[in-house]
Amino acid sequence: MRTTLIASTLAAALSAAPANADEPHWAADSVFYLAFVRSYADSAQGPLANDGVGDLRGMIERLDYLNDGDPETDTDLGVTGLWLMPIAQSPSYHGYDTTDYEAVDDEYGTMDDLRELVDACHARGIRVVLDLVLNHTADEHPWFVDSAQPGSGRRDWYIWRDPKPAYKGAWGQTVWHDHQRERAGASYFGGFHHGMPDLNYETPAVTAEMQRIARFWIDEAGVDGFRLDAVKHLIEDGEDQSSTDATIAWLRGFNGFCDSVRADAWLVGEVWSGPDEIAKYIGADLTTPALDSCFDFPVAYAILEGIRDGDGARISAELARSWELHRGRSSPFLSNHDTERAMSVLGKDERRARAAATLLLTAPGTPFIYYGEEIGMTGTKPDPNLRTPMQWTWHPVTRGFSTVRPWHPVQEDAASVNVETERRDPISLWQHYRTLIAARQDMPALRRGSFTPVDAGAAGAVAFVREQATGTRRVLVIVNATDDDINSYTIDAEQLGLAPGAAGRDVLSGAETAPVPAEDPRAWRPFAAALDPYESRVIDLGTP
């Protein structure tokens, strides 16, 4: 029976696969900002004002910080995409166990607030994607409460077994749980937690319901797409609980459905895996990808740990591997709501954070910035400490997040690590992020260009060229990933097609490079000075 259900799922999904997979998506031109609404900003006006909890109106009031819509100003980051962590009704603070997929959490506001936020984002050139949790619901969801009754019409909306299977999950966790509330006569599958029972996508009604919910958010709120949580776990095949053929096929169908509702809808998935498994969803050789993008966890680890450990070779290899397999379809990032914050991994070293930001915002794909990363916020496990309130000002208690004590204490370094301080400092980490985002928006090569590794002739140096198409404007990126000066580095200008006498400009400092020497163009040194520890160069080479 299970084989038949999987086969029918595959057939239905493939028939609905999205077309034109090779066409560049609008997301290729975007820089996204990941915001936890609870921690971004408490509203100053309205029914939820000054209660210590961030909300949608707080997002609206602080939206000009992300992008004010005016390219002439210098007080906004200039991001063009916004991912909102779950905003649907939920019993938890994080929202990843919903009880109502079609209601905005009453701690965050109303559907009208969300519509106003989306409209305000669109007016500023910011696209919005919502976190959609397909894998599971809360155990308090009415569907599950109903499903727990053996004779229920929703019995097969979740995965029940009697007797209880003995096997565990991929990381040794308990996945089969006894039902405590009612005499269900069976155990149910919950891959992440007993309070998060998995939905059963072998039941057509579940697929139809999730398609209807996706249509609801696109039509009613005007969102531009979805971030799909834990998608590699959607459909299990016995003890095989990750990236099954049925999961990938189902996502092709869901992607196609969202495109039928809105032709340019964008789906980015959380596939917390290695590059080869990610390629099953978005691989360069796929004509019909299951998803439009996946978060590039291997690149994130390589950048942060490579800079922390002074291992430039690891960074270079992972960037090249990602390009080989994904061709810019992945979404690089440094940290998110589930991982240790970048600044904490990097030992609170701002020089390292600058280098990491340079690599993030010059790498192929659609980059994501975790809120507060641009000012160097810190945070280590447990999870609530990764999701602390945004540090807006130096205020000793609220840090500008609210007028009352926030829902969670802010980080101890917020007196110096905050937006107000860093926007006033011309050489702050915030200014570095802003400059890089502006450079990415100005240069198509950094958004849609190819990726070619370059040998800089020095251990610890990461170097590559981005070029949109042959004969177009190119960008050379060089980053010292070590704590030592790099006194001797050279670039093969012939490999780059640079003629003797050609020169470029570092967009980070504004400095002009030395011209390519006629006597030995393969030993071009763009700048006479050594590369300082963790120094970055983003060199506009112009056109050949």
C-alpha positions in Angstrom: 0.0 0.0 0.0 2.8 2.4 0.9 4.6 1.8 -2.4 1.4 2.6 -4.3 0.9 5.8 -2.4 4.4 7.0 -3.0 4.2 6.2 -6.7 1.0 8.2 -7.0 2.5 11.1 -5.1 5.5 11.1 -7.5 3.3 11.0 -10.6 1.0 13.9 -9.3 4.0 16.0 -8.3 5.8 15.6 -11.6 2.8 16.5 -13.6 2.7 19.8 -11.7 6.4 20.6 -11.9 7.3 24.2 -12.5 8.6 25.3 -15.9 11.4 27.7 -17.0 13.8 26.6 -14.3 16.7 28.1 -16.2 15.2 31.6 -16.2 16.8 33.9 -13.5 14.4 34.5 -10.7 13.9 37.9 -9.1 15.4 36.5 -6.0 18.8 36.4 -7.7 18.9 40.2 -7.4 17.8 40.2 -3.7 19.6 40.5 -0.4 17.3 39.1 2.3 17.0 40.0 6.0 15.8 37.4 8.4 13.6 38.9 11.2 12.1 37.3 14.3 9.1 39.5 14.7 9.0 39.0 18.5 12.6 40.4 18.7 12.8 43.0 16.0 10.8 45.9 17.5 7.9 46.5 19.9 5.5 49.0 18.4 5.2 52.5 19.8 1.6 53.0 18.8 -1.5 50.7 18.6 -3.1 48.1 20.8 0.2 46.1 21.2 2.4 49.1 21.9 5.1 48.9 24.6 4.3 45.4 25.9 7.9 44.2 25.6 7.1 41.9 22.7 7.9 42.7 19.1 5.0 42.9 16.6 4.1 43.6 13.0 3.5 47.3 13.7 6.9 47.5 15.2 8.3 46.1 12.0 6.4 48.8 10.0 7.7 51.5 12.3 11.3 50.4 11.9 11.1 49.4 8.2 13.0 52.4 7.0 16.1 50.9 8.7 16.0 48.0 6.3 15.2 50.1 3.2 13.7 53.5 3.1 13.0 53.4 -0.6 15.4 56.3 -1.4 18.7 55.3 -2.9 20.2 58.7 -2.0 20.0 58.2 1.8 22.7 56.5 3.8 20.8 55.5 7.0 19.3 52.3 5.7 20.8 48.9 5.0 19.3 48.7 1.5 18.1 45.1 1.7 15.5 44.0 -0.8 14.0 40.9 0.8 12.5 40.1 4.2 11.9 36.6 5.7 9.6 36.6 8.6 9.9 33.7 11.0 6.5 32.1 11.8 3.7 34.6 12.4 0.7 32.2 12.5 -1.1 31.4 15.7 1.0 29.2 18.0 1.3 28.2 21.7 5.1 28.7 21.6 7.2 31.8 21.6 9.0 30.7 18.3 5.9 29.8 16.3 7.1 26.5 14.7 4.1 24.6 16.1 1.0 26.3 14.7 -2.6 25.8 15.9 -4.1 27.9 13.0 -2.4 28.3 9.7 -4.7 31.2 8.6 -4.5 33.5 11.6 -1.8 36.0 12.6 -0.6 35.3 16.1 -2.5 37.7 18.4 0.8 38.7 20.1 2.0 40.0 16.7 -1.1 41.8 15.4 -3.8 41.2 12.7 -4.0 40.3 9.1 -4.5 44.0 8.3 -1.2 44.7 10.0 0.5 42.1 7.9 -1.1 43.5 4.7 0.1 46.9 5.7 3.6 45.6 6.3 3.7 43.8 3.0 2.5 46.9 1.1 5.0 49.1 2.9 7.8 46.6 2.0 6.7 46.5 -1.7 6.7 50.3 -1.8 10.3 50.2 -0.8 11.4 47.5 -3.2 11.4 44.7 -0.5 9.9 41.3 -1.3 8.4 39.3 1.6 8.5 35.6 2.3 6.7 33.9 5.2 7.9 30.9 7.2 5.6 28.1 6.3 5.8 25.0 8.5 4.7 22.1 6.3 6.2 19.2 8.2 4.1 19.3 11.4 1.5 21.1 13.4 1.1 21.7 17.2 -0.5 18.8 19.0 -3.1 21.4 20.1 -4.1 22.0 16.4 -7.8 21.0 15.9 -6.7 18.7 13.1 -4.6 16.6 15.4 -7.1 16.7 18.3 -9.7 15.3 15.8 -7.2 12.8 14.3 -6.6 11.3 17.7 -10.0 9.8 17.6 -9.8 6.3 15.8 -12.9 6.9 13.8 -12.1 10.4 12.8 -12.2 11.5 9.1 -8.8 13.1 9.8 -7.3 10.0 11.2 -5.0 9.6 8.2 -3.9 13.3 8.3 -1.2 12.2 10.8 0.9 9.1 11.0 -0.5 6.6 13.5 0.9 3.1 14.2 -0.2 0.2 16.4 1.9 -1.4 17.7 4.4 1.3 18.3 7.5 1.0 16.1 10.9 0.7 17.9 13.1 2.8 15.6 14.4 6.3 16.3 15.1 9.4 14.3 18.1 10.4 12.2 20.0 11.9 15.3 18.8 9.2 17.7 15.8 11.1 18.9 12.4 9.5 19.9 10.0 9.9 16.9 7.1 7.6 18.0 5.1 9.0 20.8 2.2 7.7 23.0 -0.9 9.8 22.9 -1.5 11.2 26.4 -4.8 13.0 26.1 -7.2 10.4 24.7 -7.3 6.6 24.2 -6.2 6.7 20.6 -5.1 3.1 20.6 -1.8 3.9 18.7 1.3 6.0 18.8 2.0 8.9 16.4 5.0 10.1 14.5 6.6 13.4 15.5 10.1 13.7 14.1 11.1 16.7 16.1 9.0 16.7 19.3 6.0 15.0 20.9 4.2 18.3 20.7 4.9 18.6 16.9 3.1 15.6 15.2 4.1 15.2 11.6 1.4 15.6 8.9 0.8 12.7 6.5 1.4 13.8 2.9 0.4 10.4 1.6 -3.2 11.6 2.3 -4.3 13.7 -0.7 -6.5 15.9 1.5 -3.4 17.1 3.4 -1.7 18.2 0.2 -4.9 20.0 -0.9 -5.2 21.8 2.4 -1.6 23.0 2.4 -2.0 24.2 -1.2 -5.1 26.1 -0.1 -3.2 27.7 2.8 -0.4 28.7 0.5 -2.9 30.3 -1.8 -4.5 32.1 1.2 -1.2 33.8 2.2 -0.3 34.8 -1.4 -3.8 36.1 -2.2 -4.9 37.6 1.1 -1.6 39.0 2.3 0.3 39.5 -1.0 3.4 37.7 0.1 6.0 36.8 -2.5 6.8 33.3 -1.4 7.7 31.0 1.5 10.6 29.8 3.5 9.8 26.1 4.0 10.8 24.7 7.4 12.4 21.2 7.7 11.3 20.2 4.2 13.7 17.2 3.8 11.5 15.4 6.4 8.1 15.7 4.8 7.5 12.1 3.7 9.2 9.2 5.4 9.8 5.8 3.8 9.9 3.6 6.8 13.1 4.3 8.7 14.3 6.5 5.8 13.3 10.0 7.1 15.4 12.4 5.0 15.1 13.6 1.4 13.1 10.6 0.2 12.1 10.5 -3.5 8.5 11.1 -2.5 9.5 14.3 -0.5 11.3 15.8 -3.5 8.5 14.9 -5.9 5.9 16.4 -3.5 7.9 19.6 -3.4 8.0 19.8 -7.2 4.3 19.7 -7.2 3.9 22.2 -4.4 6.4 24.6 -6.2 4.3 24.2 -9.3 1.1 24.9 -7.5 2.5 28.1 -5.9 3.7 29.2 -9.4 0.2 28.7 -10.7 -1.1 31.0 -8.0 1.6 33.6 -8.5 3.9 33.1 -11.5 7.0 34.5 -9.6 6.4 32.9 -6.2 9.7 31.9 -4.7 10.3 28.9 -2.4 13.4 28.6 -0.3 13.8 25.4 1.7 15.6 24.4 4.9 17.6 21.4 3.8 20.1 21.1 6.6 22.5 18.7 4.8 25.6 18.5 2.7 26.0 19.9 -0.8 25.1 16.7 -2.6 21.9 16.3 -0.8 21.0 19.9 -1.3 21.6 19.3 -5.0 18.7 16.8 -5.1 16.4 19.8 -4.6 18.1 22.6 -6.6 21.0 20.9 -8.5 22.5 22.6 -11.6 21.5 19.6 -13.7 17.9 19.7 -12.7 15.5 21.1 -15.3 12.6 21.1 -12.8 14.1 21.8 -9.4 12.0 20.8 -6.4 12.6 24.2 -4.8 13.8 27.6 -6.1 16.5 27.7 -3.5 17.9 26.0 -0.4 19.9 27.4 2.4 23.6 26.6 2.0 24.6 25.3 5.4 27.9 23.9 4.2 29.0 27.3 2.9 27.9 28.9 6.2 30.0 26.5 8.2 32.9 26.8 5.8 33.0 30.6 6.0 32.6 31.0 9.8 34.8 28.0 10.8 37.3 28.7 8.0 37.8 32.3 9.2 37.9 31.2 12.8 40.5 28.6 12.1 42.5 30.5 9.4 41.6 27.9 6.8 41.1 29.8 3.6 41.4 26.6 1.5 38.3 25.1 3.1 36.3 28.3 2.2 37.6 28.2 -1.3 36.8 24.6 -1.8 33.2 24.9 -0.4 32.4 27.9 -2.5 33.6 26.1 -5.6 31.7 22.9 -4.7 28.5 24.9 -4.2 28.9 26.6 -7.5 29.6 23.3 -9.3 26.5 21.6 -7.9 24.0 24.5 -7.5 25.1 27.2 -10.0 23.9 30.0 -7.8 20.6 28.5 -6.9 21.5 28.2 -3.2 21.1 30.8 -0.5 24.2 31.5 1.5 24.1 32.8 5.1 26.3 33.0 8.1 23.9 32.2 11.0 20.2 32.0 11.7 17.7 31.4 14.5 18.9 27.8 15.0 22.7 28.3 14.9 25.2 30.1 17.1 25.5 33.7 16.0 28.3 34.6 13.6 30.0 37.0 16.0 30.1 34.4 18.7 31.6 31.8 16.4 34.2 34.4 15.3 35.3 35.1 18.9 33.7 38.6 18.9 36.4 39.7 16.5 35.0 42.5 14.3 37.8 42.0 11.7 36.7 38.4 11.2 33.1 39.5 11.0 34.0 41.9 8.2 35.7 39.1 6.2 32.7 36.8 6.7 30.4 39.5 5.5 32.4 40.1 2.4 32.3 36.5 1.5 28.6 36.2 2.2 27.7 39.2 0.0 30.0 38.5 -2.9 29.3 34.7 -3.1 26.9 33.2 -5.7 23.2 32.8 -4.7 20.7 34.8 -2.7 22.3 35.9 0.6 20.4 36.1 3.9 21.4 38.3 6.9 20.2 37.3 10.3 18.8 40.3 12.2 21.5 42.0 14.2 24.3 40.3 12.4 25.1 43.5 10.7 25.9 45.2 14.0 27.7 42.2 15.4 25.1 40.8 17.9 26.2 37.7 19.8 24.3 34.7 21.0 24.9 31.1 21.9 22.6 28.2 22.8 20.1 27.6 24.2 17.8 28.8 21.4 16.2 31.8 23.1 19.6 33.3 23.5 20.1 33.2 19.7 16.9 35.2 19.3 17.3 38.1 21.7 15.8 41.5 21.1 17.3 43.8 18.5 19.8 46.3 19.9 18.7 49.6 18.6 20.3 52.0 21.2 22.5 52.2 24.2 19.6 52.3 26.7 20.6 50.1 29.7 17.4 48.1 29.9 15.4 48.2 26.7 18.2 49.0 24.1 15.5 51.0 22.2 13.5 47.8 21.5 10.6 48.9 23.7 9.8 51.3 26.5 9.5 48.5 28.9 11.6 45.4 29.8 11.7 43.2 26.7 10.3 39.6 26.6 13.9 38.3 26.9 17.0 40.1 28.2 19.2 41.7 25.6 22.9 40.8 25.2 25.3 42.2 27.7 27.4 44.0 25.0 24.5 46.0 23.7 25.8 49.3 25.2 28.4 49.4 22.4 26.9 47.0 19.9 23.8 48.8 18.7 22.3 50.4 15.6 22.5 54.0 16.9 26.2 53.8 17.7 27.2 52.0 14.5 25.3 54.2 12.1 27.3 57.2 13.4 30.6 55.4 13.0 31.9 55.6 9.4 34.1 52.5 9.8 31.6 50.3 11.8 30.6 46.8 10.9 27.2 48.2 10.0 28.8 50.5 7.4 30.7 47.6 6.0 27.4 45.6 5.5 25.8 48.6 3.9 28.6 49.2 1.5 28.7 45.5 0.4 24.9 45.5 -0.1 25.1 48.6 -2.2 28.0 47.1 -4.3 26.0 44.0 -4.8 23.0 46.0 -6.1 25.2 48.0 -8.3 27.1 45.1 -9.9 25.1 42.4 -11.8 28.2 40.2 -11.7 27.8 39.9 -7.9 24.1 39.0 -8.2 23.9 36.7 -11.2 27.5 36.2 -12.3 29.5 33.1 -12.7 32.1 32.0 -10.1 35.7 31.3 -11.0 38.2 30.4 -8.2 41.5 32.3 -8.5 44.9 31.2 -7.1 46.3 34.2 -5.2 49.6 32.4 -4.6 49.2 32.6 -0.8 47.9 30.2 1.8 45.0 31.6 3.6 43.8 33.9 0.8 40.4 33.3 -0.7 40.1 34.7 -4.2 37.5 34.4 -7.0 36.0 36.3 -9.9 32.4 37.0 -10.6 31.3 37.7 -14.1 27.7 38.0 -15.4 28.6 36.9 -19.0 31.7 36.8 -21.2 32.8 40.3 -22.0 30.9 42.0 -19.2 31.9 43.8 -16.1 33.8 41.6 -13.7 34.6 41.7 -10.0 37.6 40.2 -8.3 37.3 39.3 -4.6 40.3 38.7 -2.3 39.9 38.0 1.4 42.6 37.2 3.9 41.0 34.5 6.0 43.9 34.4 8.6 45.2 36.3 11.6 48.5 37.0 9.8 49.6 39.6 7.2 49.8 38.2 3.7 52.9 39.9 2.3 53.2 38.1 -0.9 50.1 37.5 -3.1 49.8 37.7 -6.8 47.0 37.3 -9.4 47.3 35.9 -12.8 46.0 38.8 -14.9 46.3 36.7 -18.1 43.9 34.2 -16.6 41.4 37.1 -16.0 41.9 38.4 -19.5 43.4 41.7 -18.3 45.7 43.5 -20.7 48.9 45.1 -19.5 48.2 48.5 -18.0 44.6 47.5 -17.0 43.6 48.5 -13.5 40.6 48.3 -11.2 39.1 49.9 -8.1 38.4 48.5 -4.7 34.7 49.4 -3.9 35.3 49.0 -0.2 38.0 51.6 0.1 37.7 53.5 -3.1 41.5 52.9 -3.8 42.7 52.3 -7.4 44.8 49.2 -8.0 48.2 49.1 -9.5 48.2 48.6 -13.3 48.9 45.1 -14.7 52.6 44.9 -15.4 53.6 44.4 -19.0 56.7 42.4 -18.0 54.9 39.7 -16.0 51.1 40.0 -16.1 50.8 36.6 -14.4 52.3 38.1 -11.2 50.0 41.1 -10.8 49.8 42.5 -7.3 46.7 44.8 -7.2 48.0 46.7 -4.1 51.5 47.1 -2.9 50.7 46.9 0.7 50.2 43.5 2.5 46.8 42.2 3.1 46.2 42.8 6.7 44.6 40.1 8.9 41.1 39.4 7.6 41.3 42.3 5.1 38.9 42.2 2.1 39.2 43.6 -1.4 36.3 43.7 -3.8 37.8 45.0 -7.0 35.7 46.3 -9.9 37.7 45.2 -13.0 35.3 46.9 -15.4 34.9 45.1 -18.8 37.7 43.4 -20.8 
